[in-house]
Amino acid sequence: MSESHFDFVLEERTELTDPSKVLAGLGISARSTDCQVTSVRVSMRDGVELGAEHYAPMGDAPAPTILVRSPYGRGFPYDLLLARVFAGAGYHVLLQSCRGTADSEGQLNPMVQEAADGLDTVEWLRRQPWFDGRLGLLGMSYLAYCVYALLRDPPEEVKAAVIVVGPYDFGRHFVGTGAFTVQESLGWSDLVRRKTPGQPVELPADAARRLPLLAGAELLGANAPWYADWTRHPDAADPFWRPYDHSQALRRSTAPTLLIGGSYDVFLPQTLHAFRTLSARGVDTALTLGPWVHTDVVGPAAAVMVDEAQSWFNDHLRDGVAESDRPKVRIHVGGTDEWRELADLPRATEHWELRPDASGSLIPDGDASIWPSTSTFTYDPADPTPTVGGRRVAPDGGAGDNTAREQRDDVMTFSTAPLQHPLEITGTPTLILGLRSDHAHADLHARLCVVDESGGSVNVSDGMLRLPVVAEPQRLREIELILDFCVHRIAAGQRIRLQISGGSFPEYDRNLGTGEAPATGTGLATTTYTVDHGTTLLTLPVNEARQRRFGA
């Protein structure tokens, strides 16, 4: 299975010969990376030793420490972007490999091991002569999850945290929709497995398509036993997922926290929830939300990450510095080049309600009568509706061309007329769908797109749900689907399009349609959906809307 996007992000480089050139290539302004680097071993409570490097600033003056914990080794980009640039700015940095990875001892048990090992690492820091009691936490992606794991029982030394495109609850991420994130979970497991000496380089290209889901576990082999466990627990409320959940950090941490996320980042919902929860508790919290996918933090977003993280630590980790004057929220407006600085997340001034009709149009509720009508499509798990763009780790995530997807028979679309005036969607769209299906086991995927004047359709916001099983799916029921938060401006002449389908594969596993357990099921059954227009309602949070926005 080709997962080159992971390899790009996690490429190991044993020697970084010209850091300034690499920084310049990432758009990062010139800065010192001079530091002293020492390899160390950090003992855990059970005697296991974890490998790490201590990056010390030049000189002997007391300095705060930044802790970074990684399961991906300690080469590029982590050594440069998370260690050297901060040591060069006057911080001690401890860059550590998680248990069972790189040269760290022990058995890797992803996610569930990080809280205890993080606390043991802080205990080790307390005994170091160079540690002055001021600790900052820094991480992106899984490394950010390690920050949340430590903050669930926050050490008193933690004075600031920077969390970049990171989750606090992997169970909710993997199966929170009811469907399993098969491509991402399989690809990540393969990546970690291939860090073990003697392992084959790649899974077969069709690994995600193989049935049952446990076939992926067999391909991964003994070095990734967790994947089989993940596939066997499709319910996010299952106690199995409790050790993966560090949301307690949001209720206990008081450390000033900077959150950096992307509008197409796979962990966007958890970034936003963390910001709202910490802010509501009065924790000094700031958010930067850019037009990025997950891996952009080591590409187009790297300069923003480094600059803002360094400023945050300068303001909150050092003694005797002026209070930060950065705005609470910096956010990019989709469809434009505009960034806004705000006191909070932007809010809509009104809500705009649209209903579909039999002609494939979206009509403002109340503008015209919606005659009783329906639309029908059939989902076939043997030829599943493909993933295009969206909130994913893959390099083809983000805003994508949906033209080919929308031409499929298993994708239903409804579009507005061209807008007469610009419209800005600001917030979380919701869809109430009047639905019947001929099987009880079915998924629902909805997507908002912006259609330009040439007909190109680009995704803006998604929603996914494995439908609750009911005794009589043929009876009309109303399904509520919450789509992704977005701030996006739609220009005059463009249209809004709603897509409805029965899945998005391989972003999510296929609903087999048979009721078999996803881990072991191999049977396939098509499902026919009937959408009732009169009970279907799309609600868009908008700003600067006018009573009438459509052309003829």
Buried (B, 14 or more C-beta within 10 A) or exposed (E): BEBEBBBEBBEBEEEBEEBEEBBEEBBBEEBBBEBEBEEBEBBBEEEBBBBBBBBBBEEEEEBBBBBBBBBBBBBBBBBBBBBBBBBBBBBBBBBBBBBBBBEBBBEBBBBBBBBBBBBBBBBBBEEBEEBBEBBBBBBBBBBBBBBBBBBBBBBEBBBBBBBBBBBBBBBBBBBBBBBBBBBBBBBBBBBBBBBBEEBEEBBEEEBBBBBBBBBBBEBBBEBBBBBBEBBBBBEBEEEBBEBBBBBBBBEEBBBBBBBBBBBBBBBBBBBBBBBBBBBEEEBBBBBBBBBBBBBBBBBBBBBBBBBBBBBBBBBBBBEEEEEBEBBBBBBBBBBBEEEBEEEEBBEBEEEBBBBBBEEEBBBBBEEEEBEEEBBEBEBBBEBBBBBBBBBBBBBEBBBBBBBEBBEEEBBBBBBBBBBBBBBBBBBBBBBBBBBBBBBBBBBBBBBBBBBBEEEEBBBBBBBBBBBEEEEEBEEBBEBEBBBBBBBBBBBEBBBBBBBBBBBBBBBBBBBBBBEBBBBEBEEBBBBBBBBBBBBBBBBBBBBEBEEEBBEE
